[in-house]
Every structure is written in structure tokens, then in C-alpha cells.
Amino acid sequence: MVWIHGGSFIGGGSATVAYDGKPLTTRGDIVVVSINYRLGAFGFLYIPGITANAGMLDQIAALEWIQKNIGIFGGDPDNVTIFGQSAGACSGISLIGMPTAKGLFNKVIAQSSPIFLPNPTTKSTKALMEKLGLKARDIKTLRELKTEDIIEAQREIIKENVGLDYEIMKFRPSIDKVGGTLPIHPLEALKKGEGKNIDILIGCNEEEQKTIMLSPSLKNVNAERVESLITGSLRPLNLAHESKVLIQRYKNARKDLLPIDPVEILIAIGSDLIFRIPAINIAEAQSKHNSNVFFYIFTWPSPLVKGACHSVEISFVFGTVGIPGMKYVVGKGSEVKTLSEKIMDSWIAFARNGNPNHGNIPEWPVYNVEKRATMIIGKEFKVVNAPYEKEREIWDDFPEI
């Protein structure tokens, strides 16, 4: 099992106590590898024909090393599962569309993979070069600058974000037709069957965007501010003019079922726009070529925000729910430990044979467009067909994301 960390492609690293692979290896008799890769401008500057997706190529280099060497550690190079969260999940899906990654892995577990927007890095690269006083393609001079100067310019660009959280990812994988590192959009690659031999387990958290509750400036936003934020988030999709319509349709879909105050609508639309709907589209595309596709929604609420927010599932997956301080993020007690064990067993089972089922959970069916069977992972494991279907159907009337 190869862990690719998240961090919006600008931060994070594998040497994090929450990513300790020992509980997984002990429980599953497997080998866990965690990797690092170049981030931000160093990993994802996009100058066509000169540099593109260097951070992704780092990941491929790690996978190639695993193919050559993992046997020494007791691993099986013919059974490699990528698992990652957020940017790490997006990496796993993107690798399916990268020609040089073919044959290096067999399965992908994608936890909260964010929306993949075509080439926002083109604009960010131009802005970075301008801030540094360089010509658009002058990578030679760029390489001579101090690391600190590049990072500071990058930081200034990221501060200029608008909308919801995915806008922070101004440096990330790009579609690279010139260099061919990632020649087409990952979703299009899946539709074409380029990942037909890859089993996929994919899902998201119920209230991904509830992390905004940690921001004092967004705790009590009014309807006008919510509309402004949603408008900004839709702008990269050329859908800014649809914000009022989208908000009203979400209110109609949730009426008498779920909260419809401005903050809750912001959380619901943001969570679906950035995470759930793109994940469903990935599952749909892959299920047409490979029946081993499984979908989940993680619902265990974090005490920090009283909801299943972004990243809260990670320590359950690794079995690190008991490390110091983690109780404030995931809670404590026997229920936490039991849930973690069940999740670990599902991830381990999927890594072994492409199927997350084991004796301590209900039967987890494959995902298809007929039933949309989804495993709800929270205080209990239970299968629900087409959860939040009214909200999902809203997106059928918009361009695919």
C-alpha cells in the first residue's frame, strides 16, 4: 500500500505521526510505503515543452523504485495499491491517465479527491514569473533564484484566491498535451477505459467543507456573503451566473430534510462541487470498464466542527486514532477504536484482492449507475442506495465536473 499525502499540492509530507503505517502493517501483514514529492511551484510549474507535472513524475519515480525493490521488504510488486487523501487522492486518479505510470500499480483508494480543473497552473505560472520579474519561459534564471524567493512569490499568489478551498490549489497537475506527461483529463482517460485494469475504491466525507467552521470570519456569514463565495467558486467552471439558481435548488432539495441556513447551504454546495460529485463522476466512468468500483461516504463527526469534515477519516484509516491530541479531532472511546478497525480491515481487504468486504461489516456492493450503492461509514456501516440523490440530480443540468 503506497500512501500519497494531501496538502493541496503545496504542503504536507509523509513524515507525519498520523500517517504511521505500523498499525496497518501489523493488522494486515502488508507493506506500507509513504512517499514525498515536489510541491507548489517546484512540483507543478507549467511551461509547455519545458516543465510540467514534476511532482507527479516524482510519484512515478517512487512507484518505479517500489517495482524494483519492494520484494526485499517482503512486498509484492504485482499487487500495489495507491491510497491517498485530498491532493494524494487526486494524484492517484491522475496517475491512471499518465502513460509512464502504466503497470506500476493495480488499485487506487481515493479519499476525498478534489475536482480536477483543466490547467489553472498556466495562469499561476505566468503570475509567478511576473512576480519574480522573469520572462514567461525563462526557467534557467528561475533555477538560479533562492528557494525562499520562489516560495514567497508562490505564497503571495495563493493569498489571492477566491471562492472555496479548491482555489488554493493554484499549483497542481496540469493536462500536458505538449510533453505528454498527462495528455488528457483523468476523467476522460477513465471514460476511454485507460484504467480498465485498475480497481477503485473512492469516496468522500459527508460535510467536507465544514472545515470553514474553523474560520472565525465564516462562522456567521449572511446569505449575501454565501452567494459571493459560491459565485467565486463557480467562476472557474464558467458557471458564476448560476449561483442564485444553484442555491435555490439546494434549498428546495433539502427542505424539511436538512438545514438550509446560509452556512449549511455553503457547506453542502461546496462539499458536492469540490468532492462528492467529481468522485461520483469518476466512479461512474470507471464502472463502465471495471466492475470493481466501490463508493463510500464517511459520516463520523469531528468534535472540532461537529461534522464529518475534510481529513477527519485519515487517522481511522491508519489506526492512529489514539495518538496524543487526536481525540480532539476524532473523539475517543471504544466506538472510535472499533470504527477504525473496521475501516482498516476494509482498506486492507481491498488492497489484497480488490474487494473491501470482510466479516465485520454488511455486504459492500459494487457501485453502478442503476443503484448507486454507497457504504455509509460512521457510527455503523450501512449500505444506502443513491444517498443525497436530489442534490446529485441538480448537477445533471450543469457541465460535468
N, C-alpha and C positions, 0 to 999 in steps of 0.2 A: 504494500500500500504506500503510495507516494503522495505526501501531503504538500500542497501548494498553498502558501499562506495568502490571506487577503490584505487589504490596506489601500484600496482604491488605486493600485498600481503606483502609489507614491510613497508608501510607508510600510511598516511591518517587517517581519523577519521570522525565520523558522526557530530561532533560539528563544522561544517563549515558554514559560513553565506550563501554560495551559495546553501547549502542543506536545507535551511529553508523551512519547509513543509507548512507554513501558507498559501501562495498563492494557493497551490493545494487544501488544505482543504477548504478554503473559496470558491474557484471556483467550486469544485466538490462535496461538502458536503460528504467528505470521511475522514477517519482517516489515517494519515501518521505516520509511526514508522521508525526511523532510528536507526541502531544498530552499535555497535563496536564488534570487535573480535580480538583475539590474532594474532599478525603479525610476520613475519620473522621466526627466529629460535624458538621463543616462541610458534608460532601457527602452524608451518609446518615442524618441525624437523621430519625426518622419520627413525625410528628404528623399523623394523618389529617385531611385537609381543609386543612392549613396548610402543611406541607412534607414532601416525600418525594422521594427519588432525585435530589437536586440534582446530585450528582456525575455521574449518568447523563445528566442534561439538559445538563450541560457538554459531555459527549461528543457529544451530538446537535448542540449549537451548533457544535462543531468540524466535524462532518460536513456541516452546512449551509453553513458557510464554504467548505469544500472544493468543494461543488457549485457555488458561485458563482464561485470564484476559481482553482481548480486549473488551469484551462486556461491561465492566464497563465504558469504554471510548466511548461507542456508536458504536464500531466496530462490524463486523460480522465475527466470526471465520470460517464460512463456505465459505467465499469469500475473500481469502488472495492472493494478488499479490506481488510477489517479483519483484522489479525493481532495477537494478544496472548498473554500468558503469565500463568497463575495468575489473579489478580483481573482482569487485562486480557482473558484468555480468557473468564472468566465474564461480563465486560462485553459481549463480542462476542455471546455466546449470548443474554444478556438483552436486548440491543438488538433482536434479532429479534422479541421479544414486546412491544416498545414502539411504540404506534401512531404517534407523531410521528417515529419513525425510518424508517418505511416509505419505500422508494425512495431512501434515502441511500447504500446500499451493495449490492453484488452477491454478495460471497463473504465467508466467515469462516474464518480459520485459528485454531483454539483449541488452544493448547499448555497442557496441564495445567490445564484448567478445573476448579475445585473444586466440591464438592457445593453445591447451592443449597437451603438450608433456608428454609422459609417464615417470614419476619418475625421473626428473632431480634432485629432492631433495635428492635422495640416495647419489649422488656424493657430493652435498653441505653439507649434514650431516657429511659425512666422513671427508671432508675438515675442517669443523668447529671443530669437535672433535680433529683433529690433531693440529689445531692452538692453541687449549686450552690445549694441552698436555694430552688428555684423551683417554682411550680405546674406541673402536667403540660403545660399548653398555653401557657405564658407565653413565647412566642418573642420578644415585644417586649423584655422585660427581658433575655432571653438575649443578644440582639443588642447590648445595651449593655455587656455584660461584656467584660473584657480577653480577648484571644485566648489568652494564656498560661494564664489560669484555666480556660478551657474545655478546653485541651489537657491540663492536669494532671488534671482530673476524668476525662477520657477515658482517660488513662494508668492511673489507678487502677482503672477498670472493666475494662480489658483485662488487668490483672495478675490479676484474679480468675477467669481462665479455668481450665477443667478439660479433661482429655482430650487429644486430639491437636491438631495445628496449626490445623485449621479453626475451632476455638473462639476463636482470636484475632480472627476476623473478626466482631466484635460490632457493627460498623457496616459495612453493605453494602447492596446493593439489596434493596428490600422489595416484596412484592406490594401494590400500591396500588389497591384497588378504588374507594376514595372519590375520589381525584384522577385516577385513570385513567392515570397515567404508566406503570405496569406492571400491567395489570389481572389477569393470570393468571400462574401459574408458567411460566417459559420452556419447560420440558419439555412442559407441557400445550399451550402455543402451537404447538410443533413438531408435536405429535400431531394438532392440528387443521389442520395444513397452512399455518399463517400464515407459515412461511418457505419455502414451496414453490419460490420463485424464487431462493433463496439456496443456493449451493454451499458445502459444508462439508468442510474437512479438519481432523480432530480426533485427538488422541492424548494420550499421557502418557509419563512416564519409568518405566522398569522398577521402580525402587525409590525412588519419590518420597519416602517417609518416612525414607529413610536419612540425611537431614539430622539426625535425632535423635542420630546418632553423634557430632555435633559438641558435644553437650551432655554434660559430664562426669558429670552426675547420672543419665544414662540409658544410659551405655555398658555397664554390667554389671547391669542390672535383673534381679530374680528373677521367677519365674512369678507370684507374688502381686501384685507391682507392675504387671506387664504386664496382668493381669486387671483391676486397678483402673483403669488408663489406658484400656483398651478399653471397660470399663463406662461410664466417663465420656463417652467419645466416642459411645457408642450411646444415651445418655440423651436427647439432643435428638430422637432418632428414636423414642422410647418403646420402645427395644429393650434397655435396660440388663440386663434379666433373661435375655437370650440370650447374654451374653458367654461363659459357660463352654461352651455348645453351639458357638458360632462358633469359639472357639479349638480345640476338639477336632476339628471338621470340617476346619479348615485343616491341622491336624497330619495327619489321615488323607489329605487330598488331596495333601500334599507329601511324604509318607513315601517314602523311598528315591529321591526325585527332587530335593528341595530341602531346605535346612536347616530344622530345626524347633525350634531352641533358642528360649527366650522372646523374645529381642530380634528374631530373624528373623521370628517369628510376629507380633510387634507391627508390624514394618515392612510385612509382607505385608498384614495386615488393614487397617492404616492407609492404605496406598497404594491398595488396592482401594476401601475405603469412601469415601475423600475424592476420589479422582481417576479410577481406571480404570473402575469400574462406572458412575458417573454419566456418563462420556464414552461408554461403550458404549450406555447408555440414550438419550443424545442422538443418536448415530449411527443406532440402530435406529429411533427416531421419525422422523428426517428422511428416512431411506432409503425410507420408505413413500410419500413425496411427491416426492422428487427423487433420481434415481439417482446424481447426482454427489456422493457421500459417500465419503470416504477416511479410513482409520484407520491409525494408526501406534503403535508402542511404541519409544521411544528407549532404547538399551541401553549407550551408551558410558559406561564408568565414570569418575567423577571421582577423581583421585588423593587428594582430601581425605578421602573416606569409602569409597573402593574400591567404588563402586556408582553406578548411574545415578540420582542423587538429583534432587530438585526444583531447577529453574532451570539445570541444567548445560547444557541444549541451547541456551540463548539466544545465546551468542556464536558457536555454529556457524551459527545462522540468519542472524545479521548479518555473518558473516565477520570477526568481531573476535577470533578465537582467538589472534592474535599480539600483542595489546596488552600492555603491561607488566603482569606479575603474573598474567595469565590462565593461564599454563602450570600454575600450582598448582591451578587449578580444572579444567582440561580436559586437561592433558597437553601434550606438544609432539611435533614431528616431522612427517614427510610424511603419515602416516596422519590426523593431526588436520586438516591443511590439505585433504586430499582429501575427507574426510568433510564438512567444512564446505562445500566447493564443490558437492558433490552435493546437500546439503540446500538450499543457496541456490537451485540450479537447479530443484529441485522446488517450492519455495515460489514462485519467480518464475513457473514454468510454470503453477501453479495460479492465481496472480493474473492471469495473462494470459487463460487460457481455461478455468479450472475443472477442470483435469486436471494432476496433479503429475508426469506421466511425461515423461522425456527420455531421450536416448540412452545415458546413462552409468549407468543403474540397470535392474534387471529390471522387467518389466511390473508396474505397480502397479494391481491390480484395484479395482473399487469395493467398498464394504462392504455386505453384506446378511446377514440372519439365517440364511440357508442355509449359507454358507461362513465367514462372519466373517473374510474375508481381511484380514490385518494386515501392513503393512510393518514389519519389524524393522529399525531404523536403528541401526547400531553399527559394528563393525569391517568389516562388509559390509552391503549392502542385501539383504534376502531376504524373501520373502513366506511367511508361515505362516498356515494356516487355523486359527482358534479357538485361539490360544495361551492357556495357563493356563486351559483350559476347565473343569477340575474346580473350581478356585476360583470361576470365574464362575458356575457352576451352583449353588453354595451360596447365592448371593444371590437366586436364583429363589424361594426359600422365605421371603424376607423382603419387607416392603413396598418398593415401588420407590423408589430414591434417585436 
